[in-house]
Amino acid sequence: MMGFKPIPLFLLPLLIFTILSRADQALGSDQNRNVSHRNRAALDAAGGVGKVALKGRKQTSGCNLFQGRWIFDASYPFYDSSMCPFIDSEFNCFGRPDKQFLKYSWQPDSCSIPRFDGQAFLNKWRGKRVMFVGDSLSLNMWESLACMIHSSVPDSKTTFIKRTPLSSLTFQEYGVALYLYRTPYLVDISKEDVGRVLNLGTIEGGAYVWKDMDILVFNSWHWWLHKGVQSQGWDFIRNGSSLIRDMDRLDAFNKGLTTWAQWVDQNVNISQTRVFFQGISPTHYMGREWNEPRKTCNGQMQPLTGSTYPGGSLPAASIVSRVLSSMKTPVYLLDITTLSQLRKDAHPSTYGGDGGTDCSHWCLPGLPDTWNQLLYAALSM
């Protein structure tokens, strides 16, 4: 590829480290910018490419994995955070005195889901490459899957490289590589004379790195509501031929996600790649949504009972459903929104390591493990 000479196998970890280190120097934090072609070489060196039949976006055998309730389950969690070397401090709820939030499993109303088996996952997807593409909720899910697999094969040799925008974890004996590509909006942010521009119509910065994966799990929404120069990550929005200061964020999200959908339809080989969209992850800052007006996620120790959320659905989730339904490529929606809304108890709150109150992300172990169990079920059923 690209005129490269064959590389001795023992040099591959060093090659990947060097390549991604250089990429780290050239790329900004959590922004979608141009990625060196060296990244592509690293991906090709790290894992094999295989063919797999793609099931449609419809749920299997009439089973709705995402409609159900939370039940107490003493067999949980899947792993101990102290035994997993891949968890960031923001998700490691060290010091949290209550542990009951770890003891819940998701039970769909119409079927049962298989318990996650990390070794079975590695055997089934031997030589394959899995990539999570999105923001810090993708990071949350990527680290969860890493820990779930690691707990099944704790002595397996791994290569772990944490960089922005591209990180990787390879289980060497199985040739399975888990990648994370950080890009909060999916569409491009570029540096122009006027400043940072969020371009709703282009995906060029790193999208070719996403190609040829065996499993792709996309996610976006968390950053679309951020406001203020520092928080939102851009200074202007390019909407068609217009360059504007701001616009309705739901409309912007719809346009950006439509651009992503067009990219998937034009670039993903469905005979090789299974595509998922990680549904909208909710926050729990406003207790009125679950009938506790003066509360946040702080001090919450139990899920909500039942299968519906008092605060109702999220507009962004409707946009995701509408865009996916318009695509020619079968994209499986991991519809995690409602089941996550019920878990007001599962956030880091004040135990996330940064000194603030985090009701956006999720403790590990915790809720993202269920997201991955549902991904495992969708891949297995």
Salt bridges, closest charged atoms under 4 A:
ASP30 OD1 - ARG182 NE 3.20
ASP44 OD1 - ARG40 NE 3.97
ASP44 OD1 - ARG129 NH1 3.58
ASP88 OD2 - LYS162 NZ 3.01
ASP98 OD1 - ARG96 NE 2.89
GLU143 OE2 - LYS162 NZ 3.64
GLU192 OE1 - ARG238 NH2 2.59
ASP212 OD2 - ARG40 NH2 2.52
ASP235 OD1 - ARG196 NH2 3.04
ASP246 OD1 - ARG249 NE 2.90
GLU292 OE2 - LYS295 NZ 3.97
ASP345 OD1 - ARG343 NE 2.84
ASP358 OD2 - HIS361 ND1 2.90
